[in-house]
Amino acid sequence: MSAGCRLLLSLFLFIFGVPLALLGEKESKTRVVVLTDIEADPDDHQSLIRLLLYSNQLKVEGLIATTSIHQKNRVSPESIHEVLMAYQKVQPNLLRHESGFPSYAYLKSKVKSGLAVYGMEGVGPGRDSEGSEWIIRVLEKPDPGPVWFSVWGGPNCLAQALWKIRNTRKPEEAVKLYDKIRIYTISDQDDSGPWIRNEFKNLFFIVSPGYNYSNASWTGITRVYPGSEAVTTNRQWLAEHIQQGHGPLGAAYPDVAYGMEGDTPAFLGLLPNGLNDPEQPAFGGWGGRYELKIPVFRDSNSGPFRRENWPQDQPETRPIWTNAADSVYAPSEQKGYKSDQATIWRWRTEFQHDFAARMDWCFKPFHQANHPPRPALAHADRLTVKSGELFHLNAKGTEDPDGDSMSFLWFQYKEAGTFDGYIPFRPYSPNLYDLPVKAPDVTSPQTVHFILKVTDKGSPALTRYKRVIVTINP
């Protein structure tokens, strides 16, 4: 489109009150089915509210009420409906900021229930439920895209669907359905999760295994760890930026009991922010970073964090996507930290600010709210260079829909690549949008991940990313 035509279009949209930001190109959306033990803990309500604020960027195909170790004999679909009714009141205003927010009627039709029984009691002959049958329907749709099962409680409803597929479909038909499945469970909240991993050994499965949550990566979203930012998860910040004065959806966000949004990492890595790559858990993103391996066995009933009357853990029998550590430097402390949980808390300020901005969208007009910048690259996002070669990382063309000033930061995400070392940037400033880099000497091909972090100066400040993967050849 020519500059003149774009100017005329912008004028037309301004006159009729349509933000130009709503005319972005359509992208395929990640398909998501949520399994939630809502009412076992307020954090399921919290995570559902955040999910709905991003429901225009995901294709929500199921909201299934299930049981868990914390709620063995009850499912609460009515609680999902209550949150959806609050969403219904703000959905028209959300559409003023971005297109694609689904209607209340659409989401209501996706609410289903599993059996009100615990774990493997809900798996086998005669154990079908509305939820398990819906899962099969979703998988059998002609849509070839993968289906992400974001499991916030126990997955026995999914286990029953898998059991039925295996026992009622031809093997070649069953394999096609299995290949669509992507699972992220918030640890193990019943005994059907380990059963799924043992019985269906080729399934894509992300989990910090076991019933003891102390070592789980997902706790990085809420717990205050050494080096982590602590302001945006405290009660005062949540009251000011989420709960109070932000409309009915914010008012529905409950106070924290055990921890804020422990279930959110199960979908946070699916959001299209330029950093996340759902099909590549080892790349890292807002939902954490994970490695495909057989994890070290930790028994939930032993050690300093043992719990009474919890099921006996079993060692994993095959590689799964599981905990991986990141090294993060805390400038305010001039100190580095390394942990599995750091793969999530390193992004905490950015994803909390993003949440707060979207809560503003529930009641503010477009011109009074902040919207994320749109990073761009002056080159491809995959580069190949030789040892010793000088190349540039360039973010020319980056824009902000609100006309805000922006800050640029290029950094190397060491753990995401194969090169075992840090590449020095000289000269270096954190505000260079064009960064010269000299490739290190290597004896075999190595990959290096460089992340462009663009943050605007709106309120709250919002961040988006671009990832450039550089292959260095000898």
Secondary structure as UniProt FT lines:
FT   HELIX           3..15
FT   TURN            16..17
FT   HELIX           20..23
FT   STRAND          30..36
FT   TURN            38..39
FT   HELIX           43..53
FT   TURN            54..57
FT   STRAND          58..65
FT   TURN            69..70
FT   TURN            72..73
FT   HELIX           77..94
FT   TURN            95..97
FT   HELIX           104..108
FT   TURN            109..110
FT   STRAND          111..113
FT   HELIX           119..122
FT   TURN            125..126
FT   HELIX           130..139
FT   STRAND          147..151
FT   HELIX           156..168
FT   HELIX           171..178
FT   TURN            179..180
FT   STRAND          181..185
FT   HELIX           192..199
FT   TURN            201..202
FT   STRAND          204..207
FT   HELIX           213..215
FT   HELIX           217..221
FT   TURN            226..227
FT   HELIX           231..233
FT   HELIX           235..238
FT   HELIX           239..243
FT   HELIX           247..251
FT   TURN            260..264
FT   HELIX           265..268
FT   TURN            269..270
FT   TURN            278..279
FT   HELIX           281..283
FT   TURN            286..287
FT   STRAND          290..293
FT   TURN            300..301
FT   TURN            304..305
FT   TURN            308..309
FT   STRAND          320..323
FT   STRAND          326..330
FT   TURN            331..334
FT   STRAND          335..339
FT   HELIX           342..345
FT   TURN            346..347
FT   HELIX           348..360
FT   TURN            361..363
FT   HELIX           366..368
FT   STRAND          382..386
FT   TURN            387..388
FT   STRAND          390..394
FT   TURN            396..397
FT   TURN            401..402
FT   STRAND          406..412
FT   HELIX           414..416
FT   TURN            430..431
FT   STRAND          434..438
FT   STRAND          446..456
FT   STRAND          463..473
//
